[in-house]
């Protein structure tokens, strides 16, 4: 098959990068086991980095961004998929140095492809997208580290964003009292999706010389990083649990060992996988360092095991960022 199709392609022009809609053929896609006709993709922070030439995300140009995609199988050399199967792809190298979901077709290894979960349409899968997937994985990791609603309130930073909004909703559905940190202008929206309290994000970005602050939260889902994460660590209750997946506030964290020693007993930091930019912090009970895996980071705490990976998107919950019925659909 060598059908032509439309794609959003980023090219290097001098010292900068330019994106444009171009016509390509299936034969120009990278090699792989499964050819997918893309119905929807979602817009993520990493896509913006890729489209602007960030070398930590994409080094090969010309390039098609889009770190996730949902569609139907057109061709497959793997026995696990057949033409017509609804599937999705997220994570791995898709949209990084492998042409991604901002095209009418993508071709990927079979190991990257997941059957569409029952009860979801292709569009709904990308409304949740990588952001929703990241939120769910982080919360699963927090639960496996012993977090329960009875232990106290849970903080979500960057709460109106893609990962944050899904995290707020999931945690509220699980019975947690959720404190959402974000823009006060989003208060009504955040309470609508489950937040019990909304606080200005500036509170968590303030400088404090103290090694520890007042104990407030039993758990925290941080999508910001930087100084926000520093203050979150200082404010955790005894044996609290933190999951972090973002660094929009900065990639560095300056803290002391005191919150871990005096309130956590033992803490573990998971490395950020190159394909996922995921970091997780656990201060709950006993933890052991994780070891690398092909899809993310696997960590053990007590008898639980979890695998987490993901990336941060701008907005993708309840229509806040819509899964675009393909960005560059062929003109009728």
Secondary structure in CASP SS format (residue, H / E / C, confidence):
PFRMAT SS
TARGET T0000
AUTHOR 0000-0000-0000
METHOD secondary structure of the structure
MODEL  1
X C 1.00
X C 1.00
X C 1.00
X E 1.00
X E 1.00
X E 1.00
X E 1.00
X E 1.00
X E 1.00
X E 1.00
X E 1.00
X E 1.00
X E 1.00
X C 1.00
X C 1.00
X E 1.00
X E 1.00
X E 1.00
X E 1.00
X E 1.00
X E 1.00
X E 1.00
X E 1.00
X E 1.00
X E 1.00
X H 1.00
X H 1.00
X H 1.00
X C 1.00
X C 1.00
X C 1.00
X C 1.00
X C 1.00
X E 1.00
X E 1.00
X E 1.00
X E 1.00
X E 1.00
X E 1.00
X E 1.00
X E 1.00
X C 1.00
X C 1.00
X E 1.00
X H 1.00
X H 1.00
X H 1.00
X H 1.00
X H 1.00
X H 1.00
X H 1.00
X C 1.00
X C 1.00
X C 1.00
X C 1.00
X C 1.00
X C 1.00
X C 1.00
X C 1.00
X C 1.00
X C 1.00
X C 1.00
X E 1.00
X C 1.00
X C 1.00
X C 1.00
X C 1.00
X E 1.00
X E 1.00
X E 1.00
X E 1.00
X E 1.00
X E 1.00
X E 1.00
X E 1.00
X E 1.00
X C 1.00
X C 1.00
X C 1.00
X C 1.00
X C 1.00
X C 1.00
X C 1.00
X C 1.00
X C 1.00
X E 1.00
X E 1.00
X E 1.00
X E 1.00
X E 1.00
X C 1.00
X C 1.00
X C 1.00
X E 1.00
X C 1.00
X C 1.00
X C 1.00
X E 1.00
X C 1.00
X C 1.00
X C 1.00
X C 1.00
X E 1.00
X C 1.00
X E 1.00
X E 1.00
X E 1.00
X E 1.00
X C 1.00
X H 1.00
X H 1.00
X H 1.00
X E 1.00
X E 1.00
X E 1.00
X C 1.00
X C 1.00
X C 1.00
X C 1.00
X C 1.00
X C 1.00
X H 1.00
X H 1.00
X H 1.00
X H 1.00
X H 1.00
X H 1.00
X H 1.00
X H 1.00
X H 1.00
X H 1.00
X H 1.00
X H 1.00
X H 1.00
X H 1.00
X H 1.00
X H 1.00
X H 1.00
X H 1.00
X H 1.00
X H 1.00
X H 1.00
X H 1.00
X H 1.00
X C 1.00
X C 1.00
X C 1.00
X C 1.00
X H 1.00
X H 1.00
X H 1.00
X C 1.00
X C 1.00
X E 1.00
X E 1.00
X E 1.00
X E 1.00
X C 1.00
X C 1.00
X C 1.00
X C 1.00
X H 1.00
X H 1.00
X H 1.00
X H 1.00
X H 1.00
X H 1.00
X H 1.00
X H 1.00
X H 1.00
X H 1.00
X H 1.00
X H 1.00
X C 1.00
X C 1.00
X C 1.00
X C 1.00
X E 1.00
X E 1.00
X E 1.00
X E 1.00
X E 1.00
X C 1.00
X H 1.00
X H 1.00
X H 1.00
X H 1.00
X H 1.00
X H 1.00
X H 1.00
X H 1.00
X H 1.00
X C 1.00
X C 1.00
X C 1.00
X C 1.00
X E 1.00
X E 1.00
X E 1.00
X E 1.00
X H 1.00
X H 1.00
X H 1.00
X H 1.00
X H 1.00
X C 1.00
X C 1.00
X C 1.00
X C 1.00
X C 1.00
X C 1.00
X C 1.00
X C 1.00
X C 1.00
X C 1.00
X C 1.00
X E 1.00
X E 1.00
X E 1.00
X E 1.00
X E 1.00
X E 1.00
X C 1.00
X C 1.00
X C 1.00
X H 1.00
X H 1.00
X H 1.00
X H 1.00
X H 1.00
X H 1.00
X H 1.00
X H 1.00
X H 1.00
X C 1.00
X E 1.00
X E 1.00
X E 1.00
X E 1.00
X E 1.00
X E 1.00
X E 1.00
X E 1.00
X E 1.00
X C 1.00
X C 1.00
X C 1.00
X C 1.00
X C 1.00
X C 1.00
X C 1.00
X C 1.00
X C 1.00
X C 1.00
X C 1.00
X C 1.00
X C 1.00
X H 1.00
X H 1.00
X H 1.00
X H 1.00
X H 1.00
X H 1.00
X C 1.00
X C 1.00
X C 1.00
X C 1.00
X E 1.00
X E 1.00
X C 1.00
X C 1.00
X C 1.00
X C 1.00
X C 1.00
X C 1.00
X C 1.00
X C 1.00
X C 1.00
X E 1.00
X E 1.00
X E 1.00
X E 1.00
X C 1.00
X C 1.00
X C 1.00
X C 1.00
X C 1.00
X E 1.00
X E 1.00
X E 1.00
X E 1.00
X E 1.00
X C 1.00
X C 1.00
X C 1.00
X C 1.00
X E 1.00
X E 1.00
X E 1.00
X E 1.00
X E 1.00
X C 1.00
X C 1.00
X E 1.00
X E 1.00
X E 1.00
X E 1.00
X E 1.00
X C 1.00
X C 1.00
X C 1.00
X C 1.00
X E 1.00
X C 1.00
X C 1.00
X C 1.00
X C 1.00
X C 1.00
X C 1.00
X C 1.00
X C 1.00
X C 1.00
X C 1.00
X E 1.00
X E 1.00
X C 1.00
X C 1.00
X C 1.00
X C 1.00
X C 1.00
X C 1.00
X C 1.00
END
